Amino acid sequence: MKIDPLYVNPHQARTREPSQYEILLGDAMERAFGQGLWELDQLVGYLNQSGPMAANGQLWTAESFQVELQRLAKV
């Protein structure tokens, strides 16, 4: 069975290359998940310890993290 390559390309929906900030944030999230930090408060705490900081240079809060993910989903 041959699978159409469009269905296995993880970047097929993106319209541009991710920014350095987006790459750093994604990498940090992957490290947190790899350590078993699944809860929002745990993830935010991890980001505040390891970085990157929020786009505005402030510490993350649960609310600011959720708002940022919503914003990035629309970019």
Backbone as a chain_set.jsonl record, in Angstrom:
{"seq": "MKIDPLYVNPHQARTREPSQYEILLGDAMERAFGQGLWELDQLVGYLNQSGPMAANGQLWTAESFQVELQRLAKV", "coords": {"N": [[0.846, -1.178, 0.0], [0.657, 2.108, -0.926], [1.249, 5.271, 0.475], [-0.021, 8.472, 0.046], [2.252, 11.129, -0.234], [1.449, 13.632, 0.721], [-0.033, 13.142, 2.956], [1.707, 12.397, 4.904], [3.432, 14.398, 5.479], [4.553, 16.471, 7.889], [4.584, 19.229, 7.82], [2.812, 20.241, 6.01], [0.718, 22.043, 6.212], [1.744, 24.458, 6.906], [2.499, 27.848, 6.196], [4.767, 29.289, 6.081], [8.228, 29.45, 7.093], [9.017, 28.535, 10.466], [9.596, 30.971, 13.045], [12.602, 31.886, 14.865], [11.96, 32.166, 17.577], [9.573, 30.642, 17.688], [10.601, 28.113, 17.116], [12.319, 27.727, 19.323], [10.426, 27.79, 21.41], [8.802, 25.581, 20.742], [10.715, 23.505, 20.924], [11.34, 23.653, 23.668], [8.867, 22.995, 24.766], [8.638, 20.349, 23.865], [10.752, 19.176, 25.307], [9.777, 19.494, 27.91], [7.423, 17.923, 27.804], [8.668, 15.494, 27.358], [9.745, 15.048, 29.825], [7.579, 14.365, 31.231], [5.876, 16.386, 31.959], [2.862, 17.365, 31.78], [0.657, 18.84, 32.598], [-0.845, 22.088, 32.531], [0.058, 24.086, 34.382], [2.477, 22.926, 35.208], [3.891, 22.883, 32.8], [4.062, 25.634, 32.189], [5.575, 26.455, 34.4], [7.953, 25.07, 33.846], [8.744, 26.333, 31.432], [9.202, 28.895, 32.419], [11.438, 28.424, 33.952], [13.32, 27.35, 32.167], [13.128, 28.701, 29.773], [12.011, 29.496, 26.43], [11.4, 32.953, 27.272], [8.195, 34.605, 27.457], [6.834, 36.167, 24.494], [6.653, 38.874, 24.988], [8.687, 39.295, 26.715], [8.214, 38.785, 29.357], [7.542, 36.699, 32.284], [5.937, 33.55, 31.841], [2.434, 32.962, 32.207], [-0.363, 30.867, 32.987], [-2.523, 31.841, 31.552], [-1.295, 33.652, 29.694], [0.244, 31.883, 28.22], [-1.674, 30.238, 26.986], [-3.003, 32.152, 25.436], [-0.904, 32.883, 23.74], [-0.414, 30.466, 22.336], [-2.811, 30.275, 20.947], [-2.569, 32.541, 19.354], [-0.307, 31.881, 17.824], [-1.308, 29.72, 16.432], [-2.778, 30.894, 14.488], [-1.025, 32.15, 12.848]], "CA": [[0.0, 0.0, 0.0], [1.421, 3.344, -1.017], [0.586, 6.413, 1.116], [0.236, 9.748, -0.621], [3.177, 11.917, 0.59], [0.786, 14.767, 1.362], [-0.6, 12.728, 4.229], [2.754, 12.094, 5.863], [4.271, 15.587, 5.615], [4.078, 17.197, 9.072], [4.598, 20.676, 7.603], [2.027, 20.538, 4.827], [-0.23, 23.134, 6.427], [2.394, 25.716, 7.247], [2.598, 28.779, 5.075], [6.069, 29.945, 6.164], [9.148, 28.818, 8.024], [8.824, 29.044, 11.829], [10.582, 31.937, 13.53], [13.506, 31.341, 15.887], [11.164, 32.122, 18.811], [8.664, 29.499, 17.6], [11.423, 26.911, 17.212], [12.742, 27.595, 20.721], [9.254, 27.454, 22.222], [8.441, 24.194, 20.437], [11.731, 22.627, 21.502], [11.169, 23.65, 25.127], [7.652, 22.231, 25.057], [8.958, 18.936, 23.668], [11.559, 18.73, 26.447], [8.881, 19.396, 29.069], [6.59, 16.737, 27.617], [9.562, 14.346, 27.518], [9.956, 14.857, 31.268], [6.299, 14.007, 31.83], [5.172, 17.589, 32.42], [1.71, 17.471, 30.888], [-0.317, 19.799, 33.109], [-0.559, 23.455, 32.116], [0.884, 24.77, 35.375], [3.812, 22.339, 35.15], [4.513, 23.334, 31.56], [4.377, 27.054, 32.359], [6.699, 26.516, 35.328], [9.144, 24.633, 33.135], [9.138, 27.396, 30.507], [9.743, 30.014, 33.195], [12.772, 28.042, 34.43], [14.25, 27.002, 31.097], [12.973, 29.58, 28.627], [12.165, 30.934, 26.26], [10.421, 33.826, 27.921], [7.075, 34.979, 26.59], [7.22, 37.091, 23.427], [6.752, 40.23, 25.534], [9.821, 39.33, 27.635], [7.749, 38.542, 30.716], [7.338, 35.311, 32.664], [4.689, 32.955, 31.381], [1.334, 32.578, 33.091], [-1.237, 29.932, 32.278], [-3.324, 32.613, 30.6], [-0.481, 34.185, 28.595], [0.658, 30.756, 27.396], [-2.822, 29.851, 26.172], [-3.212, 33.219, 24.448], [0.182, 32.801, 22.761], [-0.649, 29.319, 21.468], [-3.906, 30.642, 20.048], [-2.033, 33.493, 18.376], [0.588, 31.16, 16.921], [-2.107, 28.847, 15.588], [-3.352, 31.699, 13.403], [0.055, 32.767, 12.059]], "C": [[0.893, 1.244, 0.0], [0.605, 4.483, -0.405], [0.981, 7.673, 0.38], [1.132, 10.601, 0.27], [2.524, 13.117, 1.275], [0.24, 14.403, 2.74], [0.452, 12.386, 5.269], [3.702, 13.269, 6.081], [3.788, 16.41, 6.796], [3.991, 18.712, 8.873], [3.697, 21.104, 6.443], [1.09, 21.73, 5.007], [0.448, 24.466, 6.691], [2.599, 26.562, 5.998], [3.932, 29.512, 5.055], [6.95, 29.142, 7.105], [8.883, 29.361, 9.43], [9.94, 30.022, 12.203], [11.49, 31.251, 14.557], [12.783, 31.201, 17.223], [10.25, 30.896, 18.799], [9.424, 28.179, 17.718], [11.849, 26.676, 18.655], [11.584, 27.183, 21.618], [8.846, 26.005, 21.987], [9.428, 23.201, 21.036], [11.582, 22.524, 23.019], [9.934, 22.852, 25.521], [7.907, 20.738, 24.9], [9.796, 18.391, 24.825], [10.682, 18.556, 27.689], [8.007, 18.153, 28.966], [7.419, 15.472, 27.82], [9.86, 14.036, 28.975], [8.653, 14.534, 31.995], [5.517, 15.19, 32.367], [4.036, 17.888, 31.456], [0.715, 18.534, 31.326], [0.122, 21.219, 32.771], [0.353, 24.175, 33.104], [2.314, 24.229, 35.397], [4.574, 22.844, 33.926], [4.935, 24.796, 31.656], [5.561, 27.216, 33.312], [8.002, 26.114, 34.663], [9.642, 25.73, 32.192], [9.743, 28.578, 31.26], [11.136, 29.701, 33.734], [13.774, 27.904, 33.286], [14.23, 27.964, 29.917], [12.369, 28.828, 27.463], [11.102, 31.702, 27.033], [9.268, 34.074, 26.939], [7.549, 36.027, 25.581], [7.379, 38.524, 23.925], [7.897, 40.361, 26.546], [9.465, 39.063, 29.082], [7.723, 37.041, 31.01], [6.005, 34.831, 32.105], [3.701, 32.834, 32.531], [0.498, 31.583, 32.306], [-2.033, 30.676, 31.204], [-2.484, 33.1, 29.423], [-0.015, 33.064, 27.67], [-0.478, 30.328, 26.464], [-3.106, 30.88, 25.078], [-2.154, 33.136, 23.354], [-0.004, 31.615, 21.827], [-1.786, 29.591, 20.502], [-3.414, 31.598, 18.973], [-1.169, 32.764, 17.356], [-0.178, 30.222, 15.989], [-2.688, 29.585, 14.383], [-2.301, 32.291, 12.471], [0.285, 31.98, 10.79]], "O": [[1.778, 1.386, 0.845], [-0.575, 4.65, -0.716], [2.16, 7.917, 0.121], [0.803, 10.789, 1.441], [3.009, 13.569, 2.312], [0.073, 15.276, 3.592], [0.107, 12.11, 6.418], [4.686, 13.133, 6.807], [2.71, 16.999, 6.722], [3.378, 19.402, 9.687], [3.818, 22.227, 5.952], [0.71, 22.361, 4.021], [-0.215, 25.503, 6.697], [2.839, 26.052, 4.904], [4.209, 30.271, 4.126], [6.473, 28.264, 7.824], [8.555, 30.539, 9.574], [11.072, 29.906, 11.735], [11.176, 30.169, 15.051], [12.979, 30.21, 17.927], [10.162, 30.186, 19.801], [8.943, 27.236, 18.347], [11.754, 25.556, 19.157], [11.741, 26.325, 22.487], [8.572, 25.278, 22.943], [9.029, 22.177, 21.591], [11.687, 21.436, 23.585], [9.958, 22.114, 26.506], [7.441, 19.943, 25.717], [9.573, 17.267, 25.274], [10.83, 17.584, 28.43], [7.866, 17.411, 29.938], [6.935, 14.492, 28.387], [10.19, 12.902, 29.322], [8.625, 14.441, 33.222], [4.587, 15.011, 33.152], [4.22, 18.571, 30.448], [-0.006, 19.078, 30.489], [1.316, 21.516, 32.73], [1.325, 24.809, 32.694], [3.261, 24.994, 35.586], [5.753, 23.187, 34.012], [6.041, 25.155, 31.25], [6.452, 28.027, 33.059], [9.038, 26.74, 34.887], [10.838, 26.02, 32.16], [10.697, 29.193, 30.783], [11.933, 30.614, 33.95], [14.934, 28.292, 33.419], [15.191, 28.039, 29.151], [12.235, 27.606, 27.53], [10.053, 31.166, 27.392], [9.373, 33.783, 25.747], [8.558, 36.694, 25.805], [8.146, 39.301, 23.357], [8.06, 41.413, 27.164], [10.337, 39.11, 29.949], [7.864, 36.218, 30.105], [5.071, 35.612, 31.923], [4.087, 32.631, 33.682], [0.641, 31.472, 31.088], [-2.189, 30.189, 30.084], [-2.908, 32.978, 28.274], [0.108, 33.271, 26.463], [-0.251, 30.084, 25.279], [-3.41, 30.524, 23.94], [-2.466, 33.298, 22.174], [0.229, 31.747, 20.625], [-1.724, 29.174, 19.346], [-3.8, 31.478, 17.81], [-1.288, 33.006, 16.155], [0.268, 29.962, 14.871], [-3.045, 28.967, 13.38], [-2.634, 32.863, 11.433], [1.151, 32.336, 9.991]]}, "num_chains": 1, "name": "protein.A"}
